[in-house]
Amino acid sequence: MMITKRIGRRQFHFTVQGSNFHETVAEYDRLSFPDVPTCGLCGSDNLDLTSRVAQDKFKYTSVKCIDCRGDLTFGKTQKDDQTVFLRRRENGDFDWKALEKADK
């Protein structure tokens, strides 16, 4: 099964599979995040997907704004670390974080 997610002006195509219809749909559900049309901080549609590893053990995947360098991080469920979602605030809005500049 092919899934297309729109992140800003880009489209990302994911292929999921399983040994039967139920398992294929279950794999699809693990990518249950919605499209992200614009940055929640500056409104730009110049977004990209990024990944990084911190301290050689913590894996992060994020939607990054190329213009303001804002970050919207994916979370994982405790029950199934293969199921991802976009982090939200208590009010339901995406939890965009501004770039923190280091003090000089």
N, CA, C and O atoms as a GROMACS GRO file, in nm:
protein
  416
    1MET      N    1   0.085  -0.116   0.000
    1MET     CA    2   0.000   0.000   0.000
    1MET      C    3   0.091   0.123   0.000
    1MET      O    4   0.186   0.130   0.077
    2MET      N    5   0.061   0.218  -0.085
    2MET     CA    6   0.137   0.343  -0.094
    2MET      C    7   0.061   0.452  -0.019
    2MET      O    8  -0.060   0.466  -0.035
    3ILE      N    9   0.133   0.528   0.062
    3ILE     CA   10   0.075   0.639   0.138
    3ILE      C   11   0.151   0.765   0.098
    3ILE      O   12   0.274   0.763   0.091
    4THR      N   13   0.080   0.872   0.073
    4THR     CA   14   0.143   0.999   0.044
    4THR      C   15   0.109   1.096   0.155
    4THR      O   16  -0.007   1.114   0.192
    5LYS      N   17   0.213   1.159   0.209
    5LYS     CA   18   0.196   1.262   0.311
    5LYS      C   19   0.255   1.390   0.255
    5LYS      O   20   0.363   1.390   0.196
    6ARG      N   21   0.184   1.500   0.275
    6ARG     CA   22   0.232   1.630   0.230
    6ARG      C   23   0.291   1.702   0.351
    6ARG      O   24   0.225   1.720   0.453
    7ILE      N   25   0.417   1.742   0.336
    7ILE     CA   26   0.487   1.820   0.437
    7ILE      C   27   0.531   1.948   0.368
    7ILE      O   28   0.625   1.948   0.289
    8GLY      N   29   0.460   2.057   0.397
    8GLY     CA   30   0.488   2.183   0.326
    8GLY      C   31   0.455   2.167   0.180
    8GLY      O   32   0.348   2.119   0.145
    9ARG      N   33   0.548   2.206   0.094
    9ARG     CA   34   0.523   2.196  -0.051
    9ARG      C   35   0.571   2.062  -0.108
    9ARG      O   36   0.559   2.038  -0.228
   10ARG      N   37   0.626   1.976  -0.021
   10ARG     CA   38   0.679   1.847  -0.067
   10ARG      C   39   0.581   1.734  -0.038
   10ARG      O   40   0.502   1.740   0.056
   11GLN      N   41   0.588   1.632  -0.121
   11GLN     CA   42   0.512   1.509  -0.098
   11GLN      C   43   0.610   1.397  -0.069
   11GLN      O   44   0.711   1.382  -0.137
   12PHE      N   45   0.578   1.318   0.034
   12PHE     CA   46   0.661   1.204   0.069
   12PHE      C   47   0.577   1.079   0.050
   12PHE      O   48   0.463   1.072   0.097
   13HIS      N   49   0.633   0.981  -0.017
   13HIS     CA   50   0.561   0.857  -0.046
   13HIS      C   51   0.619   0.745   0.040
   13HIS      O   52   0.739   0.719   0.038
   14PHE      N   53   0.533   0.680   0.114
   14PHE     CA   54   0.572   0.568   0.200
   14PHE      C   55   0.502   0.443   0.150
   14PHE      O   56   0.385   0.448   0.110
   15THR      N   57   0.570   0.333   0.151
   15THR     CA   58   0.512   0.205   0.113
   15THR      C   59   0.506   0.118   0.238
   15THR      O   60   0.607   0.100   0.306
   16VAL      N   61   0.389   0.066   0.267
   16VAL     CA   62   0.373  -0.026   0.380
   16VAL      C   63   0.324  -0.159   0.326
   16VAL      O   64   0.256  -0.165   0.224
   17GLN      N   65   0.360  -0.265   0.396
   17GLN     CA   66   0.317  -0.398   0.353
   17GLN      C   67   0.297  -0.488   0.474
   17GLN      O   68   0.348  -0.460   0.583
   18GLY      N   69   0.226  -0.591   0.453
   18GLY     CA   70   0.202  -0.693   0.555
   18GLY      C   71   0.172  -0.824   0.485
   18GLY      O   72   0.158  -0.829   0.363
   19SER      N   73   0.162  -0.930   0.563
   19SER     CA   74   0.139  -1.061   0.503
   19SER      C   75  -0.007  -1.080   0.463
   19SER      O   76  -0.040  -1.175   0.392
   20ASN      N   77  -0.096  -0.991   0.509
   20ASN     CA   78  -0.237  -0.997   0.470
   20ASN      C   79  -0.295  -0.855   0.479
   20ASN      O   80  -0.226  -0.761   0.518
   21PHE      N   81  -0.420  -0.842   0.442
   21PHE     CA   82  -0.484  -0.710   0.438
   21PHE      C   83  -0.482  -0.643   0.576
   21PHE      O   84  -0.448  -0.525   0.586
   22HIS      N   85  -0.517  -0.717   0.681
   22HIS     CA   86  -0.522  -0.661   0.816
   22HIS      C   87  -0.384  -0.606   0.857
   22HIS      O   88  -0.376  -0.495   0.909
   23GLU      N   89  -0.279  -0.682   0.836
   23GLU     CA   90  -0.145  -0.638   0.874
   23GLU      C   91  -0.100  -0.518   0.792
   23GLU      O   92  -0.030  -0.430   0.843
   24THR      N   93  -0.140  -0.513   0.666
   24THR     CA   94  -0.105  -0.399   0.581
   24THR      C   95  -0.173  -0.272   0.633
   24THR      O   96  -0.109  -0.167   0.640
   25VAL      N   97  -0.300  -0.281   0.668
   25VAL     CA   98  -0.371  -0.165   0.722
   25VAL      C   99  -0.313  -0.125   0.858
   25VAL      O  100  -0.305  -0.006   0.890
   26ALA      N  101  -0.274  -0.223   0.940
   26ALA     CA  102  -0.212  -0.193   1.069
   26ALA      C  103  -0.082  -0.115   1.049
   26ALA      O  104  -0.053  -0.022   1.125
   27GLU      N  105  -0.004  -0.151   0.949
   27GLU     CA  106   0.119  -0.078   0.918
   27GLU      C  107   0.086   0.065   0.873
   27GLU      O  108   0.156   0.160   0.910
   28TYR      N  109  -0.019   0.079   0.795
   28TYR     CA  110  -0.065   0.212   0.752
   28TYR      C  111  -0.101   0.297   0.874
   28TYR      O  112  -0.065   0.414   0.881
   29ASP      N  113  -0.171   0.238   0.971
   29ASP     CA  114  -0.213   0.310   1.091
   29ASP      C  115  -0.094   0.360   1.172
   29ASP      O  116  -0.106   0.459   1.244
   30ARG      N  117   0.019   0.295   1.160
   30ARG     CA  118   0.138   0.339   1.235
   30ARG      C  119   0.189   0.473   1.184
   30ARG      O  120   0.264   0.542   1.253
   31LEU      N  121   0.149   0.510   1.063
   31LEU     CA  122   0.184   0.640   1.006
   31LEU      C  123   0.061   0.732   1.011
   31LEU      O  124   0.022   0.790   0.910
   32SER      N  125   0.003   0.743   1.128
   32SER     CA  126  -0.126   0.809   1.142
   32SER      C  127  -0.118   0.961   1.150
   32SER      O  128  -0.219   1.026   1.178
   33PHE      N  129  -0.002   1.019   1.126
   33PHE     CA  130   0.009   1.164   1.136
   33PHE      C  131  -0.054   1.232   1.014
   33PHE      O  132  -0.052   1.177   0.904
   34PRO      N  133  -0.109   1.352   1.035
   34PRO     CA  134  -0.172   1.425   0.924
   34PRO      C  135  -0.068   1.500   0.840
   34PRO      O  136   0.049   1.509   0.877
   35ASP      N  137  -0.113   1.551   0.728
   35ASP     CA  138  -0.030   1.639   0.648
   35ASP      C  139   0.003   1.764   0.729
   35ASP      O  140  -0.075   1.804   0.816
   36VAL      N  141   0.116   1.826   0.701
   36VAL     CA  142   0.157   1.950   0.768
   36VAL      C  143   0.178   2.054   0.657
   36VAL      O  144   0.285   2.056   0.595
   37PRO      N  145   0.079   2.139   0.632
   37PRO     CA  146   0.089   2.231   0.518
   37PRO      C  147   0.187   2.347   0.538
   37PRO      O  148   0.254   2.388   0.444
   38THR      N  149   0.196   2.400   0.662
   38THR     CA  150   0.279   2.516   0.686
   38THR      C  151   0.342   2.511   0.826
   38THR      O  152   0.296   2.437   0.913
   39CYS      N  153   0.444   2.589   0.844
   39CYS     CA  154   0.510   2.603   0.974
   39CYS      C  155   0.414   2.670   1.071
   39CYS      O  156   0.349   2.769   1.036
   40GLY      N  157   0.406   2.618   1.190
   40GLY     CA  158   0.319   2.676   1.292
   40GLY      C  159   0.377   2.801   1.355
   40GLY      O  160   0.310   2.866   1.435
   41LEU      N  161   0.501   2.836   1.321
   41LEU     CA  162   0.563   2.956   1.378
   41LEU      C  163   0.564   3.072   1.280
   41LEU      O  164   0.525   3.183   1.316
   42CYS      N  165   0.608   3.046   1.156
   42CYS     CA  166   0.621   3.157   1.060
   42CYS      C  167   0.526   3.147   0.941
   42CYS      O  168   0.514   3.241   0.863
   43GLY      N  169   0.457   3.032   0.926
   43GLY     CA  170   0.361   3.017   0.817
   43GLY      C  171   0.420   2.972   0.685
   43GLY      O  172   0.347   2.958   0.587
   44SER      N  173   0.550   2.949   0.679
   44SER     CA  174   0.615   2.908   0.555
   44SER      C  175   0.574   2.766   0.517
   44SER      O  176   0.544   2.683   0.604
   45ASP      N  177   0.574   2.738   0.387
   45ASP     CA  178   0.552   2.600   0.340
   45ASP      C  179   0.683   2.535   0.297
   45ASP      O  180   0.682   2.431   0.232
   46ASN      N  181   0.794   2.596   0.334
   46ASN     CA  182   0.928   2.545   0.300
   46ASN      C  183   0.972   2.449   0.411
   46ASN      O  184   1.061   2.481   0.490
   47LEU      N  185   0.910   2.331   0.416
   47LEU     CA  186   0.931   2.233   0.522
   47LEU      C  187   1.000   2.109   0.468
   47LEU      O  188   0.992   2.079   0.349
   48ASP      N  189   1.068   2.037   0.557
   48ASP     CA  190   1.134   1.913   0.519
   48ASP      C  191   1.130   1.816   0.637
   48ASP      O  192   1.110   1.857   0.751
   49LEU      N  193   1.148   1.688   0.607
   49LEU     CA  194   1.162   1.586   0.711
   49LEU      C  195   1.309   1.570   0.743
   49LEU      O  196   1.393   1.568   0.653
   50THR      N  197   1.342   1.558   0.871
   50THR     CA  198   1.480   1.537   0.913
   50THR      C  199   1.485   1.431   1.022
   50THR      O  200   1.385   1.402   1.089
   51SER      N  201   1.602   1.374   1.039
   51SER     CA  202   1.624   1.280   1.149
   51SER      C  203   1.761   1.304   1.208
   51SER      O  204   1.852   1.352   1.140
   52ARG      N  205   1.775   1.269   1.335
   52ARG     CA  206   1.905   1.283   1.401
   52ARG      C  207   1.911   1.186   1.517
   52ARG      O  208   1.809   1.135   1.563
   53VAL      N  209   2.033   1.161   1.564
   53VAL     CA  210   2.056   1.076   1.680
   53VAL      C  211   2.130   1.160   1.782
   53VAL      O  212   2.234   1.218   1.752
   54ALA      N  213   2.076   1.168   1.904
   54ALA     CA  214   2.139   1.245   2.012
   54ALA      C  215   2.203   1.149   2.111
   54ALA      O  216   2.147   1.045   2.144
   55GLN      N  217   2.318   1.185   2.157
   55GLN     CA  218   2.392   1.107   2.257
   55GLN      C  219   2.410   0.961   2.215
   55GLN      O  220   2.416   0.872   2.299
   56ASP      N  221   2.420   0.939   2.085
   56ASP     CA  222   2.440   0.805   2.028
   56ASP      C  223   2.332   0.704   2.064
   56ASP      O  224   2.354   0.583   2.051
   57LYS      N  225   2.214   0.750   2.110
   57LYS     CA  226   2.109   0.653   2.145
   57LYS      C  227   1.967   0.702   2.125
   57LYS      O  228   1.878   0.619   2.104
   58PHE      N  229   1.941   0.832   2.129
   58PHE     CA  230   1.805   0.882   2.115
   58PHE      C  231   1.781   0.924   1.971
   58PHE      O  232   1.851   1.011   1.918
   59LYS      N  233   1.682   0.862   1.907
   59LYS     CA  234   1.653   0.889   1.767
   59LYS      C  235   1.534   0.983   1.757
   59LYS      O  236   1.428   0.959   1.816
   60TYR      N  237   1.552   1.091   1.682
   60TYR     CA  238   1.448   1.190   1.663
   60TYR      C  239   1.419   1.208   1.515
   60TYR      O  240   1.510   1.210   1.432
   61THR      N  241   1.292   1.221   1.482
   61THR     CA  242   1.247   1.257   1.348
   61THR      C  243   1.161   1.380   1.364
   61THR      O  244   1.077   1.387   1.454
   62SER      N  245   1.180   1.478   1.276
   62SER     CA  246   1.110   1.606   1.288
   62SER      C  247   1.070   1.660   1.153
   62SER      O  248   1.126   1.625   1.050
   63VAL      N  249   0.971   1.748   1.157
   63VAL     CA  250   0.941   1.836   1.046
   63VAL      C  251   1.016   1.965   1.078
   63VAL      O  252   0.996   2.023   1.184
   64LYS      N  253   1.101   2.009   0.986
   64LYS     CA  254   1.180   2.131   1.007
   64LYS      C  255   1.137   2.238   0.908
   64LYS      O  256   1.113   2.210   0.791
   65CYS      N  257   1.128   2.359   0.957
   65CYS     CA  258   1.104   2.474   0.870
   65CYS      C  259   1.239   2.524   0.823
   65CYS      O  260   1.325   2.559   0.904
   66ILE      N  261   1.259   2.528   0.693
   66ILE     CA  262   1.385   2.574   0.635
   66ILE      C  263   1.402   2.725   0.657
   66ILE      O  264   1.514   2.774   0.670
   67ASP      N  265   1.290   2.799   0.661
   67ASP     CA  266   1.298   2.944   0.672
   67ASP      C  267   1.329   2.992   0.814
   67ASP      O  268   1.423   3.070   0.832
   68CYS      N  269   1.254   2.948   0.915
   68CYS     CA  270   1.276   2.998   1.051
   68CYS      C  271   1.345   2.895   1.141
   68CYS      O  272   1.378   2.925   1.256
   69ARG      N  273   1.368   2.775   1.088
   69ARG     CA  274   1.433   2.665   1.158
   69ARG      C  275   1.351   2.611   1.275
   69ARG      O  276   1.405   2.549   1.366
   70GLY      N  277   1.218   2.635   1.270
   70GLY     CA  278   1.128   2.576   1.369
   70GLY      C  279   1.126   2.425   1.355
   70GLY      O  280   1.165   2.370   1.252
   71ASP      N  281   1.080   2.357   1.460
   71ASP     CA  282   1.087   2.211   1.466
   71ASP      C  283   0.956   2.155   1.522
   71ASP      O  284   0.906   2.202   1.624
   72LEU      N  285   0.904   2.055   1.455
   72LEU     CA  286   0.788   1.981   1.502
   72LEU      C  287   0.829   1.835   1.509
   72LEU      O  288   0.846   1.770   1.406
   73THR      N  289   0.845   1.783   1.630
   73THR     CA  290   0.902   1.650   1.650
   73THR      C  291   0.794   1.543   1.652
   73THR      O  292   0.684   1.563   1.705
   74PHE      N  293   0.828   1.429   1.593
   74PHE     CA  294   0.742   1.312   1.601
   74PHE      C  295   0.760   1.247   1.737
   74PHE      O  296   0.870   1.247   1.793
   75GLY      N  297   0.653   1.191   1.789
   75GLY     CA  298   0.659   1.110   1.910
   75GLY      C  299   0.630   0.965   1.873
   75GLY      O  300   0.587   0.935   1.762
   76LYS      N  301   0.654   0.877   1.968
   76LYS     CA  302   0.625   0.735   1.951
   76LYS      C  303   0.541   0.690   2.070
   76LYS      O  304   0.554   0.743   2.180
   77THR      N  305   0.455   0.593   2.047
   77THR     CA  306   0.377   0.542   2.159
   77THR      C  307   0.463   0.449   2.244
   77THR      O  308   0.553   0.384   2.192
   78GLN      N  309   0.435   0.443   2.374
   78GLN     CA  310   0.511   0.355   2.463
   78GLN      C  311   0.480   0.209   2.432
   78GLN      O  312   0.568   0.123   2.442
   79LYS      N  313   0.357   0.183   2.394
   79LYS     CA  314   0.316   0.045   2.368
   79LYS      C  315   0.379  -0.011   2.240
   79LYS      O  316   0.408  -0.130   2.232
   80ASP      N  317   0.399   0.076   2.141
   80ASP     CA  318   0.451   0.032   2.011
   80ASP      C  319   0.539   0.142   1.955
   80ASP      O  320   0.488   0.240   1.901
   81ASP      N  321   0.670   0.128   1.966
   81ASP     CA  322   0.760   0.235   1.923
   81ASP      C  323   0.770   0.249   1.771
   81ASP      O  324   0.847   0.332   1.722
   82GLN      N  325   0.694   0.170   1.698
   82GLN     CA  326   0.688   0.185   1.552
   82GLN      C  327   0.572   0.274   1.509
   82GLN      O  328   0.564   0.313   1.393
   83THR      N  329   0.482   0.308   1.602
   83THR     CA  330   0.369   0.396   1.573
   83THR      C  331   0.411   0.538   1.605
   83THR      O  332   0.452   0.568   1.717
   84VAL      N  333   0.400   0.626   1.505
   84VAL     CA  334   0.446   0.764   1.522
   84VAL      C  335   0.329   0.862   1.513
   84VAL      O  336   0.228   0.835   1.447
   85PHE      N  337   0.346   0.974   1.579
   85PHE     CA  338   0.247   1.082   1.576
   85PHE      C  339   0.323   1.213   1.586
   85PHE      O  340   0.438   1.215   1.630
   86LEU      N  341   0.259   1.322   1.548
   86LEU     CA  342   0.319   1.453   1.564
   86LEU      C  343   0.278   1.508   1.700
   86LEU      O  344   0.161   1.504   1.737
   87ARG      N  345   0.375   1.557   1.775
   87ARG     CA  346   0.347   1.607   1.909
   87ARG      C  347   0.254   1.727   1.905
   87ARG      O  348   0.266   1.815   1.820
   88ARG      N  349   0.162   1.728   2.001
   88ARG     CA  350   0.063   1.836   2.010
   88ARG      C  351   0.063   1.895   2.150
   88ARG      O  352   0.105   1.832   2.246
   89ARG      N  353   0.015   2.017   2.158
   89ARG     CA  354  -0.005   2.083   2.287
   89ARG      C  355  -0.139   2.037   2.344
   89ARG      O  356  -0.216   1.969   2.277
   90GLU      N  357  -0.166   2.074   2.468
   90GLU     CA  358  -0.291   2.034   2.533
   90GLU      C  359  -0.413   2.084   2.458
   90GLU      O  360  -0.518   2.019   2.462
   91ASN      N  361  -0.403   2.198   2.388
   91ASN     CA  362  -0.516   2.251   2.313
   91ASN      C  363  -0.535   2.185   2.177
   91ASN      O  364  -0.629   2.218   2.105
   92GLY      N  365  -0.447   2.091   2.141
   92GLY     CA  366  -0.459   2.018   2.015
   92GLY      C  367  -0.373   2.072   1.902
   92GLY      O  368  -0.358   2.005   1.800
   93ASP      N  369  -0.316   2.191   1.918
   93ASP     CA  370  -0.229   2.247   1.815
   93ASP      C  371  -0.098   2.170   1.810
   93ASP      O  372  -0.054   2.114   1.910
   94PHE      N  373  -0.036   2.167   1.692
   94PHE     CA  374   0.097   2.106   1.680
   94PHE      C  375   0.194   2.178   1.774
   94PHE      O  376   0.184   2.299   1.794
   95ASP      N  377   0.287   2.103   1.830
   95ASP     CA  378   0.383   2.157   1.927
   95ASP      C  379   0.512   2.202   1.858
   95ASP      O  380   0.617   2.142   1.877
   96TRP      N  381   0.501   2.308   1.779
   96TRP     CA  382   0.618   2.365   1.711
   96TRP      C  383   0.709   2.430   1.813
   96TRP      O  384   0.663   2.495   1.907
   97LYS      N  385   0.839   2.411   1.795
   97LYS     CA  386   0.940   2.471   1.883
   97LYS      C  387   1.030   2.561   1.800
   97LYS      O  388   1.075   2.522   1.692
   98ALA      N  389   1.054   2.681   1.850
   98ALA     CA  390   1.146   2.772   1.784
   98ALA      C  391   1.289   2.728   1.811
   98ALA      O  392   1.318   2.665   1.913
   99LEU      N  393   1.378   2.761   1.719
   99LEU     CA  394   1.519   2.731   1.737
   99LEU      C  395   1.571   2.807   1.860
   99LEU      O  396   1.554   2.928   1.871
  100GLU      N  397   1.633   2.733   1.950
  100GLU     CA  398   1.692   2.795   2.068
  100GLU      C  399   1.836   2.834   2.035
  100GLU      O  400   1.918   2.748   2.003
  101LYS      N  401   1.864   2.962   2.043
  101LYS     CA  402   1.998   3.012   2.012
  101LYS      C  403   2.083   3.005   2.138
  101LYS      O  404   2.040   3.044   2.247
  102ALA      N  405   2.203   2.955   2.120
  102ALA     CA  406   2.296   2.945   2.234
  102ALA      C  407   2.346   3.083   2.272
  102ALA      O  408   2.373   3.166   2.186
  103ASP      N  409   2.357   3.107   2.403
  103ASP     CA  410   2.411   3.234   2.452
  103ASP      C  411   2.561   3.235   2.426
  103ASP      O  412   2.630   3.134   2.441
  104LYS      N  413   2.610   3.351   2.387
  104LYS     CA  414   2.753   3.365   2.360
  104LYS      C  415   2.823   3.430   2.476
  104LYS      O  416   2.944   3.450   2.471
   0.00000   0.00000   0.00000
